[in-house]
Amino acid sequence: MDAYERIAAALLGSIDDAGRWVPCWHREGLRMPVNARTGRTYEGMNVLSCWAAKEKHSFGSWQFATYNQWNELEAQVRRGEKGTPIVFWSRTDDDGDKEGHWYARSYTVFNRDQVANPPPIEIPEPLAEDARVSSIEVFFEPVRAAVEIEERDGDLAFYDRDHDRIILPIFARFKDADGYYSTLLHELTHWTGHPDREARTFGERFGDDAYALEELTAELGAVFLAADLGLEPEARDDHAQYIGHWFRLLKEQPAAFAHAVGQARRAARRIHAIAEGDGHVERPVGNRDPAPVEP
C-alpha cells in the first residue's frame, strides 16, 4: 500500500463519524436564517418564511428573533415594524396517552434590520498575508501562470468549467493558510478534468452518482497533494465530512472509490508536473482508470 492508498484508506475509515461539513473560509453572513438569541438555525417551513421576508423587505441580515428575545439581548424592535410568522412543534405528554400528542405554536420574529441597538456581530480578523507559506507559494507559482485563478472578496470557491477558470475567496477570508491551499488544490483537481486535459466524464448534475464521483475525485486529489506539500500528514476531519455527503455511493458501489482514487492520482501527477515546469501529462483514452503508478 503506497502513501496515497494509505491516505485514502484513512479518509474512508473516518467518514462514519463525520458530521456536517463546514467551509474553510469566513462568511459575511449565514446562508440559512438563524435565531439571534440562541444561535440555532431555523428549520422546515420557517426557513422559507424567513427567506421570503428577507427577499420582500431587502433585509441585509440573516438573524431573526422574537420581540422578547431581542429584549433579552438589550435591543428593541422599532415601533411599527411587522414581524415574520414562524411555527414550532412541541409534544405534550398526556396522562392517558403515553405517546403524547404534537401541537403547533406560532411565534412572530423580527429581523436584525428591524431592531434598534442590536448586539455587535463578531467578525473574525482577516488572515494576514504573512501567513502564506513561502515553500508552498513556490510550488504554486508556475501553477498560477498556467491556470486562470480569480480571487474575489466573497465566500464562493468553485471551478467555472464554462470559462475554464477557478474562483476562490481572497486569502484574507480564510481561517488559516492550510484552508486556503487545500481549497485551491480541490478546485485545481476539478480543473484537471477538463476535456483538454484528463477528460473526466463523470457528469455535472448535482446529486447523481456521476457528480458524486467527480467531487470525490477532487477531494481525494486535494488530500493527496496536501500531504505531498506537508500541509497535513493525515486526512483532516473536514475532508472526511465533505465526502460524507456522498458516502451512500461508496457503500452501494465499492468499486467507485477505487475508480476515484485512480483519477485523483492522475490529477495529482498532472498538477505536480505543472509545478515542476512540465505541464504535459499524457491524457487517458476515454475515461478508463489509469494503471497504478507509484507517486
C-alpha positions, -999 to 999 in steps of 0.1 A, spaced: 0 0 0 16 33 -11 13 67 5 -18 77 -15 -36 44 -7 -29 48 30 -43 84 29 -74 72 10 -79 43 35 -77 66 65 -101 90 48 -126 64 40 -124 50 75 -131 83 91 -163 91 73 -186 71 95 -183 96 124 -184 127 101 -209 154 108 -219 185 88 -192 200 66 -181 235 74 -162 255 47 -127 267 54 -134 303 45 -151 330 65 -185 341 56 -200 376 57 -234 362 69 -252 330 73 -269 314 43 -296 299 65 -317 321 88 -306 319 124 -320 328 157 -300 358 171 -306 348 207 -300 310 206 -277 308 176 -298 279 162 -307 276 125 -343 277 117 -357 246 101 -385 234 78 -411 259 66 -397 285 90 -367 287 67 -389 296 37 -408 321 58 -377 339 68 -363 338 33 -395 353 19 -394 381 45 -357 388 37 -364 390 0 -396 411 3 -381 437 26 -345 435 14 -331 427 48 -294 426 49 -291 402 79 -299 365 83 -306 370 120 -342 368 134 -356 366 169 -389 372 188 -397 405 204 -388 392 239 -356 376 227 -344 409 212 -352 425 246 -331 398 263 -302 410 240 -309 446 252 -322 455 218 -356 470 209 -378 462 179 -387 496 163 -423 508 166 -445 499 137 -423 470 124 -442 440 111 -429 406 121 -425 373 103 -447 344 114 -430 311 122 -443 278 138 -427 255 163 -440 220 170 -439 206 205 -451 174 222 -471 172 253 -473 141 274 -509 134 285 -517 112 315 -539 89 293 -516 89 263 -480 75 268 -471 87 233 -484 123 240 -495 144 211 -480 171 189 -492 207 187 -481 237 168 -474 270 184 -470 302 164 -445 330 170 -435 362 154 -399 370 147 -382 402 136 -351 406 115 -320 423 129 -326 452 105 -359 459 123 -342 464 157 -325 493 174 -292 488 192 -287 451 182 -256 434 197 -225 436 176 -217 407 153 -182 392 159 -162 393 127 -130 372 125 -98 390 119 -87 388 83 -59 363 76 -26 383 73 -6 380 41 25 369 62 6 337 70 14 324 35 40 296 34 69 305 12 78 270 2 42 262 -9 40 295 -27 70 284 -48 51 253 -57 20 273 -68 39 300 -88 41 280 -121 6 267 -114 -8 303 -112 9 310 -145 -7 281 -162 -42 282 -147 -66 312 -146 -73 317 -109 -96 346 -99 -98 356 -62 -129 375 -51 -139 391 -18 -167 367 -12 -174 332 1 -176 312 -32 -150 286 -42 -156 266 -74 -142 256 -108 -160 275 -136 -160 249 -163 -176 271 -189 -148 296 -187 -121 271 -176 -111 292 -145 -110 288 -108 -129 312 -84 -117 315 -49 -123 338 -19 -93 361 -13 -66 348 11 -77 371 39 -111 354 40 -98 320 51 -93 308 87 -58 297 80 -33 291 52 -39 254 51 -76 260 44 -67 283 15 -42 259 0 -64 228 4 -93 246 -12 -72 257 -41 -60 221 -45 -96 208 -45 -105 232 -73 -73 225 -92 -82 188 -92 -116 198 -108 -96 218 -133 -77 188 -144 -109 171 -155 -114 195 -185 -118 178 -219 -85 193 -230 -67 176 -200 -79 144 -182 -113 145 -200 -132 131 -170 -168 125 -179 -184 118 -146 -212 142 -153 -224 175 -139 -259 172 -124 -258 177 -87 -268 147 -66 -263 120 -92 -236 94 -90 -215 110 -117 -213 143 -98 -205 124 -66 -176 107 -83 -162 140 -96 -165 156 -61 -149 125 -45 -120 127 -70 -115 164 -64 -114 159 -26 -90 129 -28 -68 149 -52 -67 177 -27 -58 154 2 -31 137 -18 -15 169 -28 -18 185 6 1 155 21 27 158 -6 32 195 3 34 188 40 1 207 47 -14 178 65 3 145 74 -31 128 77 -66 132 63 -84 160 81 -118 157 96 -133 184 74 -123 165 43 -140 134 56 -171 153 65 -173 168 30 -170 134 13 -196 121 38 -223 137 18 -216 111 -9 -209 82 14 -240 64 1 -223 60 -33 -193 44 -17 -214 19 3 -235 9 -27 -207 9 -53 -174 0 -36 -156 0 -69 -164 37 -73 -139 46 -46 -111 28 -63 -120 44 -96 -120 79 -79 -86 71 -63 -71 63 -97 -85 95 -112 -73 116 -82 -38 101 -85 -36 111 -122 -49 146 -114 -22 150 -87 5 139 -111 -6 165 -136 -6 193 -111 29 182 -99 41 183 -135 29 218 -139 45 229 -107 78 213 -117 78 230 -151 63 203 -173 26 209 -179 22 180 -203 8 147 -189 -5 120 -213 -43 121 -214 -61 88 -210 -82 74 -238 -118 79 -228 -123 77 -191 -106 45 -182 -88 40 -149 -50 46 -153 -27 18 -143 -13 21 -108 19 42 -107 40 48 -76 39 85 -67 
